[in-house]
Structure formats: structure tokens, C-alpha cells
Amino acid sequence: MNIPQLEELDLLHANICQALGDPKRIQILYALHGEPRYVSALADDLGMPQPTVSRHLQVLRQRALVQTERDGQTVVYSLTDTRIIDVLNTMRQILRDSLDRQTTVLA
């Protein structure tokens, strides 16, 4: 088995894992999976204040998980790479399986 170098794992943690460290940012990624969105549309759909969404989008943009495109005076956000949703879905399935195993052990 090829074990990744610690330097690469440090980069993974700093660039991806920390960006996913807030559930609100994960929600934003899922919301952007369907279609590119304006900040105001994301805020409305997620029931979050617009400044909160903007702050989280800034983190996601700094980590290159989302990208922007100008539409007149507004900015449209979209996912940079939709594979992040596949990764998140895999992690959610692992969580469900883990919780099922824990429930079985405790029963």
C-alpha cells in the first residue's frame, strides 16, 4: 500500500479538510451542486444571513472549492470541481454505516 507523504496530507488538511470543517460550508457546497447561485439566493435557500454566507464562500473560494463569475454587478458562485460532492456523499455513507455498526454493538 502506498502511504501518502506527511507533507501531502498536511496540504490536504489545510486546503480541503479545514474548509469542510464547518457544516454550513458543506451545505453551501451541496446547494451549489445543482446550479451556480448568487449569494442572496444561497442565503434565502439555506436560511442564513447573507454576511454569513459571504464569509463562508470566501473560505471556500480561498481553498479553490468554489469559483466566481461576474454577472453585471453581481457575482455568481459555482463549484470548482463537482467531485467534492461525491467525496461528501461517500463520507456521509461511511457515517451512516458506522452509526449502524455502533447501534448493533450497543443492542
Secondary structure in CASP SS format (residue, H / E / C, confidence):
PFRMAT SS
TARGET T0000
AUTHOR 0000-0000-0000
METHOD secondary structure of the structure
MODEL  1
M C 1.00
N C 1.00
I C 1.00
P C 1.00
Q C 1.00
L H 1.00
E H 1.00
E H 1.00
L H 1.00
D H 1.00
L H 1.00
L H 1.00
H H 1.00
A H 1.00
N H 1.00
I H 1.00
C H 1.00
Q C 1.00
A H 1.00
L H 1.00
G H 1.00
D C 1.00
P H 1.00
K H 1.00
R H 1.00
I H 1.00
Q H 1.00
I H 1.00
L H 1.00
Y H 1.00
A H 1.00
L H 1.00
H H 1.00
G H 1.00
E C 1.00
P C 1.00
R E 1.00
Y E 1.00
V H 1.00
S H 1.00
A H 1.00
L H 1.00
A H 1.00
D H 1.00
D H 1.00
L H 1.00
G C 1.00
M C 1.00
P C 1.00
Q H 1.00
P H 1.00
T H 1.00
V H 1.00
S H 1.00
R H 1.00
H H 1.00
L H 1.00
Q H 1.00
V H 1.00
L H 1.00
R H 1.00
Q H 1.00
R C 1.00
A C 1.00
L C 1.00
V E 1.00
Q E 1.00
T E 1.00
E E 1.00
R E 1.00
D E 1.00
G C 1.00
Q C 1.00
T E 1.00
V E 1.00
V E 1.00
Y E 1.00
S E 1.00
L E 1.00
T C 1.00
D C 1.00
T C 1.00
R H 1.00
I H 1.00
I H 1.00
D H 1.00
V H 1.00
L H 1.00
N H 1.00
T H 1.00
M H 1.00
R H 1.00
Q H 1.00
I H 1.00
L H 1.00
R H 1.00
D H 1.00
S H 1.00
L H 1.00
D H 1.00
R H 1.00
Q H 1.00
T H 1.00
T H 1.00
V H 1.00
L H 1.00
A C 1.00
END
